[in-house]
Each structure stands twice: as structure tokens, then as C-alpha cells.
Amino acid sequence: MADDRYGLVVDAGVEVPVPGDGETWTVGAVVLDGRGRAFAQRRGAGRRLFPDCWDIVGGHVEAGESLLEALAREVREETGWRLRRVRRLLGVGPSTPPTTGSAPAIWTGSRRTGRPASTWSTT
């Protein structure tokens, strides 16, 4: 399935949930390079949630966004990369407070090229 607005391909069999009214969701991407290595970024020590921890790219879904729109935006904002492909849905589950309402999260795969725009470490 292709999402023409973003030039994004969603592989066959991937079913992206649709948030219900009043629900707050988060999204995250396990970003893979051409050799199958996953990208992780270190959260700042001053972050409210999970300070100074390694994490995948992601964040909250803004009002009016679909999960795919939010995923593409978060990848672009945090790395400068363009999300091109969603290979699979790895899971849906509750998000960590203080997110309000019913707050499942979506983790999905994508492919990247180049280096991220934000600062990152390989250690």
C-alpha cells in the first residue's frame, strides 16, 4: 500500500491502527540501514521521561495526524531523514504516563540513508 502524500510504502499485511476519539498515541520507528543495523539515539539527561537513556525515534501523535503522518514527521524532526517504507508493525500497547487517555504505541520498521541531522553517538 502506498501513501502518496509522503512517498511512503507500507508493506502488504501491515495494518496501521486508527486512534479513537479522545485517545492520545505515541509512535516510534526502528530505523534500519542497508545492512539491517538499527539506529538508536540517546535522550538528554534533562528529559522528563526516560532521561539519559537510549531510545528509538518517535514521539506523540499531534491532533489531526494519522499514525503514519506522525511517524514520518518524528523521523524527519529527530533525524532529518525521510521515512520511505514501513515494513511491519512490531506491537501496539499502552504508553507511559503522563500521556493521557487510552495511549497505545506503534513501533514500526523503516529504511534510512545518510546520517541523522541531530547529534548522536555510536558508543
Secondary structure, DSSP 8 states (H G I E B T S, - for coil): -EETTTTEEE-TT-------TT---EEEEEEE-TTS-B--EE--TT-SSSTT-EE-EEEE--TT--HHHHHHHHHHHHHS----EE--EEEEEE--TTS-SS-EEEEEEEE--S--SS-----
